[in-house]
């Protein structure tokens, strides 16, 4: 096996069975096929991982490790990390550490993190801390440094290091400006980590203070200050934060402060106060062109108030495809597909055209009206109807309407272009071996486009 090939296939989900389809194969009783692929000479990583986990779950750890051995033997970190996790889960931490250590020594970032956490779990906290300490500027490794440092009783030392990072700032590499560099601290999550140190030490007020003083930047749709307030039941403060009453928000437009509002609404909904959650979104929706109204509509729909949800979205009067996707889905769910079609007709008349991103919304509505054949004819006649994304959208519509054979026939016109979608359909139709062969077939190499030069003269 070649580690570079394995890595490319895994990252790109090329020439292999993707993980969701591996799970589906196992669920449909194709364990022998998954096992054969796991043990194949050229390997199929997602099959090997799933089969090894299945064996380990049955108490057959040695057999599981034997499945992973060729992949680990290729010097591939992903496989070594998986084997280490299986070993550690079975109480063989020493072997897991020994397996991970060479990869960490060679500079593999993921291995360095895993090694530190393994060491800490197995009583070697000091070594874990010293291993991570030089990487305080790396956000990914600074996170376990906080965990290990606080657990070791060296939280004050970690706190001082993070405060120093905040105080110094890093000048922007593009312009050299220290003012700009303040926005590019290393690690970028230094504020959140500093708050985490203080929270772990029971200094909640100080954790809140650092997030207020330096700004609680939402990451991946989560707001650290809002989450901290929820964890400690400080809901009145969360309300004030969500409303911008405490000066922590700029109040400068669409989406600003939304995550704080979202945390408040999620908390209220979880404890059964749907009316309070609705009100939280309504208060924020006035200054938000899309996000809060959409979340409000989804909340209303979840609680059987689909008609209200439709009016919330319709009031946006937006031709944005995300807005329309939500609105058409609500129309279909409420049994009002004809109204959805009328809304699209009116929009088309106003705009004078209908790109595929909007046109594709007609299909599910027509199907909901019992007009699936009409939807298929219109889709194929659309100027973009034979493009790969349009064909896959239509095939999905056909499969969802209980006509998977027609979907397969449509995708078969260019099998390699539609490998993933066609493979999934073939599995569902009981043609698993054919699906696997298709998914593992290399696609023809496409030459890279010529590099585009840059110029300060038109055309730029």
Secondary structure, DSSP 4 states (H G I P E B T S, - for coil): --HHHHHHHHHHT-SS--HHHHHHHHHTT-HHHHHHHHTSTT--HHHHHHHHHHHHHTT-HHHHHHHHHHHHHTT-HHHHHHHHHHHHHTT-HHHHHHHHHHHHHTT-HHHHHHHHHHHHHTT-HHHHHHHHHTTTT-HHHHHHHHHHHHHTT-HHHHHHHHHHHHHH----TTT--HHHHGGG-SSTTHHHHHHHHHHHTT-HHHHHHHHHHH----BTTB-HHHHHHHHTT-HHHHHHHHHTTTS-----STTTTHHHHHHHHHHHHHTT-HHHHHHHHHHHHTT-SSHHHHHHHHHHHHTT-HHHHHHHHHTT----HHHHHHHHHHHHHTT-HHHHHHHHHHHHHHHS---HHHHHHHHHHHHHTT-HHHHHHHHHHSTTTTSHHHHHHHHHHHHHTT-HHHHHHHHGGGTTTTHHHHHHHHHHTT-HHHHHHHHTSPPPP-PPPPPPP--SSS--
